[in-house]
Amino acid sequence: MDFLANLKLRRKLLIAMAPLAVMVVVAGLYSSIESKRIDAWYSNLIHNDIKTLRSVTAARELTTRSHMLLYQLIAEPYPDRQLLISGDLDKTQADYQAAIAEALRQGPKGATEIRAAGALYERAMANAQAARAAALVGNREKATEVMRVDVDVELQQARQALVNIVEDFQTYVDLQSDDLTTKTHRAILFTWLVIGFGLLASFAAAFYIVQTAVVQELLSVHGSIQDLAEGWLNQPLPYLDRADEIGEISRGLRTLQRVAREHDTQSWVKTELALTLRRLQAAQDFAGFATALLSRLSESIPLIYGAFYIADESQKRFFRVGTFAIKDAGSPLEFALGEGLAGQAAVERRPLEIAAGSDVRITAGMGTVTPGKILFVPVVNQDVVIAVIELAPVSSLDERQQALFAALLPSVALSAEILSGNIETRKLLEQTRAQAESLAASERQITARKEELETINQALEATEVELRRAKEVAEEATKTKSAFLANMSHEIRTPMNAIIGMSHLTLRTELNPRQRDYVRKIQQSGQHLLGIINDILDFSKIEAGKLSVENIDFDLEKVLENVSNLISEKASAKGLELIFDIEPSVPTQLKGDPLRLGQILINFCNNAVKFTESGQIVVKAQIQEKDETSQLVCFSVTDSGVGLTQEQMGRLFQAFEQADASTTRQHGGTGLGLAISKRLAQLMGGDVGVESELGKGSTFWFTARLGNGALSSRHAARPDLRGRRVLIIDDNAQARAVLSSMLTSMTFVTDEAPSGLEGIEMVRQAAERNEPYEIVFVDWQMPGVDGIETGKRIRALPNLTVPPHLVMVTAYGREEVLKQAEDNAFANILIKPVTPSMLFDSAVEALGADHERVYDVPAGPTLELGRLRGARVLLVEDNELNQEVALGLLKDAQMSIDLAENGELAVRMVGTHNYDLVLMDMQMPVMDGITGDPLQPAPSHATHSRYDGQRDGRRPREMHRGRHE
């Protein structure tokens, strides 16, 4: 078995596994051949006999079907149905003939019996022609008699013949299948026997090879490992020249032996290095340093002599400062850089080694010694040669001595640098002592300078007092400015309140069209001027750092409804469509400042309406990021207006800046709205921005960090809306997409139609598919066929078992449109923009659900004044114009109104009368509204509502039972 010695263990095992491989190949070949033969038999059985059996079975079923159809034909009273059954009989007879032909083609076995059965069937069907003819002319008795006498018997015989054929084929197929199963079991048994014999042979071969060619050699290697563990690092290792795994183990063991020797060398080097550094650190000058170094080197490296040269400050000349075993006065005491072998070693920055020769002799007491080699070793610190060591060892340096020298040189360089620093420090100390006297003289100068600095500090304190006074003056000026703005606001708003209020009251009187137009323009101009005043006041708050935001629970849908109420009329007046696209993930119950949130949206929407002549305005809301307590919501307003250039966008969101500031600009404005919006967004933890393309429209956006609201969400006893089908008909793709998204989030199944005609066709097709729509949302203004006409045509469609509920969606709340919608059976009317709450309520109402809406906070003021009739109200107002406006506005409610001109009079009147409501001005003579309220406790049934003549229409200042804003 010597041929196995140099083989790798893998190959040895492969040789051991050879019998198994041979047996497996033999078994595999046998199994493949047998499998192919069995597979061929099975294929023949399936393709011929089983398919023939399937065709005969089909023919049997067709015989039964023919019999059944004949009696159906006789029993059918309607001629048109009889014709259909007769056609089925012909088709069944043709299928029977095809099945018999297929059975004959697939297998010749039983061909005689199959043809006989086919002949019986054909004879029966030929005799059945008389019965069919009698049945078609309505003579059922004759047809039944023919069937009973001839056809029934012949069809039964044909069917029984096919049953017998099926049973014969089934028996034959079972026998063939059993035979093939037996052959398969025999092939499997032979295969396992062959594989088993292969396993036994392979196991025997593997045991022999492992025992003779592996175990014995491993025991030999184990002895070498034991020697290495006991510290015998120089013992020879066996099997190093072998090419197998044992050889690789031996060579790995040699590497381990080498590493162990290196570790031993490193330990020795560290010990010697520590002892040498301890001696070097004790040296006080370079002479002692050189003596200690050479002495320690001689203990580790046998030396004949040694010398140590140190560089001067220029590093160009070296001086001998210490020697070992030589006192030769004739040897050089110094040399220049590059001079001699020592100087050249400094230039090369590497050790130089030469053979000494007979000219170099060292005195040894009894005689002289000639060294074999001389070493010149430079000592380098930070790429600078600071010393050169000259050594004459007794013999060449071995591995350990070379390692010691390599580790020692950096430490020698560092120690020499430290020693040089110590020497320099001692020199500096001597200079310091010399300078101490001069410092004493300088102390007197410092004292004089200190007195001068104290004088300067006193002047700085006086300056600080002046700065404090200036600050107080500035703060007083700020207070004066704030008071001035408050007073000016009051003085301006009081006549503005009269202008707007009187205009409103005048519009309620009988006016001719020209007068009504004038008064409406006066009212609109007054409201515009009031908006400018509001912007100026907000901006003054921003400059003074007094602008703040609230953090209260609110309903986002109510904010959007307020925006819709203020913007939709302006948008519809210009023919623009206002769309709300609110992502379903945005919660409706939030926490923040709803007033300021709406202020920004109204500002953005007003700008969009102002700069857009046609198209649409889309208000979007989506969540950018969310955590457990809050979410960063991004609101955007997109228009299809004139757009902005890059230069114009760069000037936006700055005070008094407008996109078009020229004297010929088409649109007005103060330029404060966007600056205020930016500051409000920042106060709400967000930011603002704009994206625009000239001529294609703009998108103004802002973000706000809003908390999770504590208000309970509105609830209703809602029906199951899952899978309820609705159709949206609107020519505006954006409006369709928004409505579809909201309805889909409510679990409706939605379809869309871009025009009235397509919508009508979709309703008709859905009804024909028995998948009718339950609700159809129809836009009013559409090209071609408008919403009213579309609703009429849908109602007029024939074959509508249950007509869909119609909901009109329009941006125009005109009376004539509402009247037409009601006259044409529209279930509800939605005024754009549509919020999810409005859409849900409309859908549930259209489906006829009995539900009750529940809100946590009243939705807002109502126009049901009948509930206030007879209520007793106290109006506290000092201005006659405001008195007249308030009385005019409250007149229609038919309330009992008392008037007080100041807070003091109001307090007395409340004490003597029971009022249901107290309306009180903030600023009045004698006693103002804030002072007047707490002095008199309110009756248990009374409500105090404080208003200010300065109110800006955006932040009503209310106090319910002493709760101050």
TORLOGU-414333 format. One line per field, with one value per residue (C-alpha): x negated, y, z; residue in one letter. Coordinates in steps of 0.1 Angstrom, whole numbers. Layout:
# TORLOGU-414333
px = (X,...);
py = (Y,...);
pz = (Z,...);
guse = (a,...);
This chain:
# TORLOGU-414333
px = (0,-30,-12,12,-15,-17,20,41,67,95,81,77,113,123,105,123,157,150,169,199,197,194,224,244,237,247,278,286,281,303,330,329,334,362,378,378,394,420,427,432,457,475,476,491,517,526,526,545,565,575,583,604,622,628,643,666,677,685,705,725,734,744,768,785,786,802,829,836,838,863,887,881,890,923,932,923,955,938,926,897,883,890,867,839,843,842,810,795,805,786,756,757,759,729,709,718,705,673,667,672,648,622,625,620,590,573,573,582,590,628,634,661,681,678,690,719,729,727,749,775,775,778,807,825,819,832,864,867,871,908,913,895,917,948,937,930,965,980,989,975,995,979,945,948,960,930,906,922,923,889,867,866,855,829,813,813,795,770,763,759,735,713,715,702,674,664,663,641,617,616,607,580,565,564,545,520,515,509,483,464,465,449,421,415,411,386,365,365,354,325,313,312,294,267,263,261,233,215,218,203,173,167,168,143,119,122,115,84,70,78,61,29,24,38,39,3,-10,11,-4,-38,-28,-12,-47,-61,-32,-39,-76,-65,-42,-70,-92,-115,-115,-144,-133,-131,-96,-86,-67,-76,-81,-48,-22,8,27,2,-25,-4,1,-37,-44,-17,-34,-67,-51,-38,-73,-87,-61,-69,-106,-97,-75,-104,-127,-102,-100,-137,-139,-113,-132,-165,-149,-133,-167,-185,-159,-161,-199,-195,-169,-193,-219,-225,-245,-254,-287,-268,-242,-268,-285,-252,-241,-273,-276,-241,-247,-278,-257,-234,-258,-295,-315,-352,-347,-320,-316,-287,-287,-261,-251,-254,-225,-230,-229,-260,-288,-290,-311,-322,-308,-314,-333,-335,-369,-389,-409,-427,-437,-446,-410,-389,-368,-344,-334,-312,-280,-292,-328,-340,-319,-302,-293,-281,-258,-243,-237,-222,-201,-207,-232,-265,-285,-321,-349,-375,-407,-441,-446,-421,-434,-421,-443,-432,-457,-479,-478,-456,-423,-413,-375,-358,-332,-324,-288,-279,-242,-225,-200,-170,-143,-115,-136,-166,-199,-208,-235,-257,-267,-299,-302,-326,-308,-327,-306,-278,-245,-221,-183,-177,-204,-191,-156,-170,-189,-158,-137,-163,-172,-138,-139,-175,-165,-135,-157,-183,-157,-143,-179,-185,-152,-163,-196,-178,-154,-182,-197,-163,-161,-193,-181,-148,-167,-185,-152,-136,-152,-139,-104,-105,-111,-83,-59,-59,-49,-20,-7,-6,11,37,46,51,74,95,100,112,136,152,158,173,197,209,214,234,257,263,270,295,312,312,328,355,362,364,388,409,410,421,449,458,459,481,505,505,513,540,556,552,568,597,601,599,621,649,657,649,674,700,692,694,724,743,737,750,781,786,784,814,835,852,826,825,798,774,777,773,741,727,734,720,688,686,690,664,639,645,638,607,594,602,580,551,554,554,522,505,514,502,469,464,469,442,418,424,421,456,473,482,503,528,527,563,584,601,619,600,631,646,615,619,656,647,622,648,674,649,634,659,681,650,639,673,676,646,657,630,635,623,613,603,580,575,557,576,546,550,570,598,594,562,545,531,543,572,576,540,541,572,556,527,551,574,544,530,565,572,539,548,582,567,540,561,585,596,592,592,577,568,563,544,534,511,490,452,441,458,451,471,483,482,479,463,491,483,510,508,528,523,537,537,529,502,473,441,405,375,367,403,402,370,388,418,424,407,425,438,426,448,443,453,444,446,469,487,495,529,534,531,521,498,472,477,498,471,446,472,480,444,440,473,461,428,446,466,433,433,422,435,425,436,432,442,437,445,477,487,497,482,483,479,474,467,462,475,467,502,509,535,569,587,621,642,649,684,703,734,753,740,751,727,711,687,689,718,714,713,706,689,698,676,656,628,603,589,624,632,600,606,642,631,603,626,654,629,616,653,653,674,667,663,664,658,672,658,691,728,733,706,721,756,742,723,755,773,746,743,780,778,749,771,745,765,751,768,756,746,727,733,715,738,716,703,699,725,750,751,759,796,801,779,801,832,818,807,842,857,835,857,853,839,853,840,829,798,800,788,766,759,723,719,697,726,752,777,813,823,798,811,847,840,821,850,876,856,855,819,816,791,770,733,717,680,655,666,651,651,677,700,696,702,733,747,740,756,786,790,790,818,799,815,786,780,750,732,706,684,685,714,706,712,739,772,798,827,836,869,853,841,875,884,849,837,804,782,760,731,716,705,702,735,727,719,751,771,753,758,794,800,784,804,837,848,845,874,855,860,828,816,787,759,732,704,694,704,740,740,730,759,784,773,778,814,825,823,806,803,773,749,730,702,676,639,630,654,652,658,654,642,654,626,632,669,674,659,675,710,716,737,771,772,790,772,743,718,702,676,669,645,651,615,623,607,632,606,602,634,626,651,654,678,684,651,628,604,587);
py = (0,24,41,56,74,105,107,133,121,131,109,80,83,85,52,37,50,36,3,22,45,15,-2,30,34,-2,2,35,20,-9,13,37,9,-7,27,34,0,4,40,28,2,27,52,26,17,54,65,36,16,43,68,42,35,73,75,45,60,93,74,56,90,104,74,82,119,110,90,119,145,124,124,161,167,148,165,201,221,250,247,270,250,218,231,238,203,187,206,193,157,161,175,146,120,137,137,100,91,111,93,59,68,80,47,27,49,46,9,-21,-41,-46,-30,-56,-50,-12,-13,-35,-10,18,0,-5,32,42,19,33,68,60,45,76,98,88,97,131,139,131,152,182,181,178,141,131,98,84,96,80,47,47,53,25,-1,3,31,24,-12,-5,25,3,-25,0,14,-21,-30,0,-8,-43,-29,-5,-33,-55,-26,-18,-54,-54,-21,-34,-65,-45,-20,-49,-64,-31,-26,-60,-51,-18,-34,-59,-31,-12,-43,-50,-14,-14,-48,-34,-2,-22,-44,-12,3,-27,-28,9,7,-21,-3,30,13,-3,29,51,26,21,54,80,69,58,90,111,94,104,140,139,132,163,184,172,182,217,220,211,239,219,244,231,194,181,175,144,142,178,166,148,162,150,164,149,169,200,194,190,222,240,226,240,274,272,262,293,315,301,309,344,349,337,361,390,383,383,416,433,423,436,467,475,471,492,521,521,527,553,573,576,594,631,639,623,609,589,581,566,546,531,522,505,487,472,463,443,422,411,413,402,433,438,476,503,541,566,598,626,652,689,714,717,678,682,672,643,642,611,613,577,545,508,490,517,546,552,589,584,576,605,624,639,637,656,643,620,617,582,551,566,598,579,557,590,601,568,565,527,504,497,465,459,433,449,433,431,469,472,459,463,459,430,432,403,412,426,414,418,421,403,429,465,479,516,522,556,566,584,605,620,616,633,615,625,599,571,539,521,485,456,424,392,374,381,390,361,364,374,400,416,418,434,460,468,474,493,520,539,539,551,580,589,587,609,634,634,639,667,684,679,695,724,727,730,758,775,773,791,817,819,826,854,868,867,900,917,903,920,953,946,940,976,985,959,976,1009,993,978,1012,1024,995,1002,1037,1023,999,1028,1045,1012,1010,1045,1035,1004,1027,1048,1016,1004,1038,1036,1001,1014,1042,1017,995,1025,1035,999,1002,1036,1021,992,1016,1038,1008,997,1031,1036,1002,1012,1046,1031,1000,1020,1040,1008,988,1015,1015,977,974,1003,989,955,971,993,962,948,978,985,998,1001,981,1010,1020,983,980,1012,1000,965,980,1002,971,952,981,984,947,949,979,959,931,955,968,932,924,956,948,911,923,948,919,899,929,932,895,894,871,838,808,787,750,738,709,716,699,702,698,729,749,737,745,781,784,771,796,825,814,794,825,843,813,806,843,838,804,785,751,748,713,699,668,656,623,598,594,630,629,654,658,678,701,734,769,765,802,808,776,789,823,809,788,817,839,813,807,844,848,817,832,866,853,826,834,799,763,751,756,724,725,694,680,651,638,641,625,612,601,590,624,646,648,672,680,696,719,731,753,747,769,770,807,829,813,829,833,822,859,865,834,847,879,861,856,890,920,945,923,913,892,922,955,977,1006,989,957,941,928,948,939,951,923,914,883,858,872,868,833,823,835,817,785,788,794,762,742,742,761,776,774,777,758,774,775,806,803,769,778,778,756,774,751,752,726,726,704,695,673,646,661,650,656,625,621,624,592,580,548,541,514,488,506,478,471,496,507,544,563,598,619,650,665,676,647,662,665,629,616,634,622,586,586,597,573,544,551,548,512,521,506,536,541,573,589,621,632,629,606,581,582,574,544,531,532,512,486,482,475,449,431,431,452,485,517,528,564,586,619,643,675,704,722,698,704,688,674,692,676,683,667,638,631,633,607,584,584,578,546,515,483,500,478,501,535,550,578,610,636,669,683,719,749,773,776,794,792,781,753,740,743,723,696,692,691,663,639,646,631,657,686,690,725,723,720,687,675,638,646,663,634,608,625,629,593,579,602,591,555,562,555,566,583,611,634,641,668,678,715,734,737,775,801,792,812,798,832,819,804,839,856,873,869,898,912,940,958,977,1001,1038,1046,1057,1043,1009,1011,1017,988,963,973,969,935,922,937,907,884,903,903,927,949,973,998,1008,1034,1022,993,1009,1015,979,965,983,972,935,938,949,929,893,892,862,877,906,920,942,964,961,999,1023,1054,1053,1015,992,958,938,957,955,918,904,930,915,877,866,851,813,815,845,843,871,876,903,919,946,973,964,928,918,891,864,862,869,878,860,853,827,833,851,831,856,852);
pz = (0,-5,-34,-8,11,-9,-17,0,25,1,-26,-2,8,-28,-35,-5,-19,-54,-49,-37,-68,-91,-75,-76,-113,-120,-99,-117,-152,-143,-127,-157,-182,-162,-156,-193,-201,-174,-185,-221,-209,-187,-216,-240,-213,-208,-245,-259,-234,-209,-236,-253,-220,-216,-252,-246,-212,-230,-256,-229,-213,-247,-252,-219,-229,-263,-245,-221,-249,-269,-240,-233,-270,-266,-233,-245,-254,-271,-307,-303,-274,-293,-321,-296,-281,-316,-323,-291,-302,-335,-317,-292,-320,-337,-305,-300,-335,-328,-295,-311,-340,-314,-294,-326,-336,-302,-298,-319,-288,-286,-320,-329,-297,-301,-337,-326,-299,-324,-348,-321,-313,-349,-355,-324,-335,-370,-355,-332,-363,-364,-328,-333,-363,-344,-315,-337,-351,-316,-317,-283,-281,-313,-304,-270,-285,-310,-281,-260,-287,-305,-294,-256,-260,-287,-267,-236,-256,-270,-235,-220,-248,-239,-202,-209,-230,-202,-177,-200,-206,-168,-160,-187,-175,-139,-149,-169,-140,-115,-138,-141,-104,-98,-123,-106,-71,-86,-101,-68,-48,-71,-70,-31,-30,-53,-33,0,-13,-25,10,27,3,6,45,45,22,41,75,62,45,76,100,80,62,86,123,125,109,131,162,150,145,180,195,178,191,226,223,211,241,265,251,229,200,179,175,139,125,104,71,60,24,22,-2,17,47,71,54,56,94,98,79,100,131,118,114,150,161,143,159,194,188,177,208,230,212,217,254,257,237,259,290,277,263,297,316,290,291,329,327,300,319,348,327,334,302,269,282,309,283,259,286,299,264,253,286,283,246,257,281,252,223,229,218,210,212,207,203,204,184,190,164,170,167,129,125,101,125,150,182,201,236,249,241,252,256,238,249,216,214,177,166,153,180,154,118,93,76,48,62,65,70,101,82,52,75,87,51,40,72,73,90,72,78,66,72,95,80,97,100,128,162,197,228,250,279,269,232,205,190,153,149,121,112,121,122,118,129,126,153,136,153,132,100,116,124,159,166,151,170,160,171,166,177,184,157,133,150,153,150,186,187,154,169,200,180,158,189,208,182,183,221,221,198,220,252,236,226,262,276,252,264,300,294,276,305,330,308,308,346,349,325,345,377,358,347,381,390,359,367,400,382,358,387,396,360,362,393,376,346,370,384,348,340,371,358,325,343,360,326,313,342,335,298,309,329,298,278,304,302,264,266,289,265,236,256,265,228,220,245,231,196,208,226,195,173,196,198,161,155,177,160,125,132,148,116,96,117,109,72,69,92,77,42,53,68,37,14,33,23,-10,-34,-72,-90,-93,-56,-46,-67,-51,-16,-22,-35,-4,18,-2,-1,37,41,20,40,72,59,52,87,101,81,94,130,126,111,139,164,144,146,183,189,204,178,193,184,205,211,214,201,168,139,106,86,103,93,57,57,69,41,16,28,24,-9,-29,-38,-51,-71,-86,-96,-118,-131,-111,-95,-59,-49,-15,-17,19,23,44,67,79,111,115,153,158,183,174,163,139,135,123,102,84,81,60,39,32,23,-1,-16,-20,-40,-61,-70,-76,-101,-118,-147,-156,-145,-109,-74,-54,-16,-5,29,36,64,59,92,123,158,188,199,168,130,105,81,47,33,-3,-26,-64,-91,-129,-130,-145,-125,-113,-125,-104,-97,-85,-62,-46,-35,-19,18,26,41,16,-14,-43,-73,-95,-78,-110,-113,-141,-122,-127,-91,-59,-23,5,3,39,37,27,52,80,67,69,105,115,99,117,150,143,139,101,71,38,2,-34,-66,-99,-136,-156,-175,-159,-123,-88,-57,-24,6,43,70,106,136,149,180,183,192,224,209,203,166,153,150,133,131,96,73,59,29,19,-18,-24,-61,-70,-102,-105,-136,-139,-168,-144,-139,-107,-92,-102,-87,-54,-50,-60,-34,-6,-15,-19,16,28,13,-17,-52,-75,-112,-131,-163,-179,-195,-191,-222,-210,-175,-189,-209,-178,-158,-185,-189,-151,-149,-177,-159,-127,-110,-107,-92,-60,-61,-90,-82,-112,-118,-128,-154,-181,-218,-240,-216,-183,-149,-149,-184,-174,-143,-165,-190,-163,-147,-182,-189,-194,-175,-144,-116,-89,-102,-86,-61,-78,-60,-77,-72,-81,-74,-79,-52,-73,-65,-100,-100,-66,-78,-110,-90,-66,-95,-112,-82,-71,-36,-24,-35,-26,-30,-39,-24,-9,24,34,61,37,12,38,51,16,7,39,34,-2,9,33,66,98,115,140,137,169,174,203,196,179,142,142,142,128,111,132,148,160,191,201,198,231,247,268,257,272,246,262,236,239,202,186,152,166,187,155,136,165,169,132,130,161,149,129,159,177,210,239,238,265,259,283,273,296,318,351,339,326,360,376,350,352,390,386,356,344,310,287,269,275,245,258,241,252,252,268,290,328,329,301,292,309,342,340,337,369,391,387,389,360,366,363,330,314,290,287,253,250,216,206,180,168,160,127,116,123,161,179,215,236,272,286,323,331,308,293,260);
guse = (m,d,f,l,a,n,l,k,l,r,r,k,l,l,i,a,m,a,p,l,a,v,m,v,v,v,a,g,l,y,s,s,i,e,s,k,r,i,d,a,w,y,s,n,l,i,h,n,d,i,k,t,l,r,s,v,t,a,a,r,e,l,t,t,r,s,h,m,l,l,y,q,l,i,a,e,p,y,p,d,r,q,l,l,i,s,g,d,l,d,k,t,q,a,d,y,q,a,a,i,a,e,a,l,r,q,g,p,k,g,a,t,e,i,r,a,a,g,a,l,y,e,r,a,m,a,n,a,q,a,a,r,a,a,a,l,v,g,n,r,e,k,a,t,e,v,m,r,v,d,v,d,v,e,l,q,q,a,r,q,a,l,v,n,i,v,e,d,f,q,t,y,v,d,l,q,s,d,d,l,t,t,k,t,h,r,a,i,l,f,t,w,l,v,i,g,f,g,l,l,a,s,f,a,a,a,f,y,i,v,q,t,a,v,v,q,e,l,l,s,v,h,g,s,i,q,d,l,a,e,g,w,l,n,q,p,l,p,y,l,d,r,a,d,e,i,g,e,i,s,r,g,l,r,t,l,q,r,v,a,r,e,h,d,t,q,s,w,v,k,t,e,l,a,l,t,l,r,r,l,q,a,a,q,d,f,a,g,f,a,t,a,l,l,s,r,l,s,e,s,i,p,l,i,y,g,a,f,y,i,a,d,e,s,q,k,r,f,f,r,v,g,t,f,a,i,k,d,a,g,s,p,l,e,f,a,l,g,e,g,l,a,g,q,a,a,v,e,r,r,p,l,e,i,a,a,g,s,d,v,r,i,t,a,g,m,g,t,v,t,p,g,k,i,l,f,v,p,v,v,n,q,d,v,v,i,a,v,i,e,l,a,p,v,s,s,l,d,e,r,q,q,a,l,f,a,a,l,l,p,s,v,a,l,s,a,e,i,l,s,g,n,i,e,t,r,k,l,l,e,q,t,r,a,q,a,e,s,l,a,a,s,e,r,q,i,t,a,r,k,e,e,l,e,t,i,n,q,a,l,e,a,t,e,v,e,l,r,r,a,k,e,v,a,e,e,a,t,k,t,k,s,a,f,l,a,n,m,s,h,e,i,r,t,p,m,n,a,i,i,g,m,s,h,l,t,l,r,t,e,l,n,p,r,q,r,d,y,v,r,k,i,q,q,s,g,q,h,l,l,g,i,i,n,d,i,l,d,f,s,k,i,e,a,g,k,l,s,v,e,n,i,d,f,d,l,e,k,v,l,e,n,v,s,n,l,i,s,e,k,a,s,a,k,g,l,e,l,i,f,d,i,e,p,s,v,p,t,q,l,k,g,d,p,l,r,l,g,q,i,l,i,n,f,c,n,n,a,v,k,f,t,e,s,g,q,i,v,v,k,a,q,i,q,e,k,d,e,t,s,q,l,v,c,f,s,v,t,d,s,g,v,g,l,t,q,e,q,m,g,r,l,f,q,a,f,e,q,a,d,a,s,t,t,r,q,h,g,g,t,g,l,g,l,a,i,s,k,r,l,a,q,l,m,g,g,d,v,g,v,e,s,e,l,g,k,g,s,t,f,w,f,t,a,r,l,g,n,g,a,l,s,s,r,h,a,a,r,p,d,l,r,g,r,r,v,l,i,i,d,d,n,a,q,a,r,a,v,l,s,s,m,l,t,s,m,t,f,v,t,d,e,a,p,s,g,l,e,g,i,e,m,v,r,q,a,a,e,r,n,e,p,y,e,i,v,f,v,d,w,q,m,p,g,v,d,g,i,e,t,g,k,r,i,r,a,l,p,n,l,t,v,p,p,h,l,v,m,v,t,a,y,g,r,e,e,v,l,k,q,a,e,d,n,a,f,a,n,i,l,i,k,p,v,t,p,s,m,l,f,d,s,a,v,e,a,l,g,a,d,h,e,r,v,y,d,v,p,a,g,p,t,l,e,l,g,r,l,r,g,a,r,v,l,l,v,e,d,n,e,l,n,q,e,v,a,l,g,l,l,k,d,a,q,m,s,i,d,l,a,e,n,g,e,l,a,v,r,m,v,g,t,h,n,y,d,l,v,l,m,d,m,q,m,p,v,m,d,g,i,t,g,d,p,l,q,p,a,p,s,h,a,t,h,s,r,y,d,g,q,r,d,g,r,r,p,r,e,m,h,r,g,r,h,e);
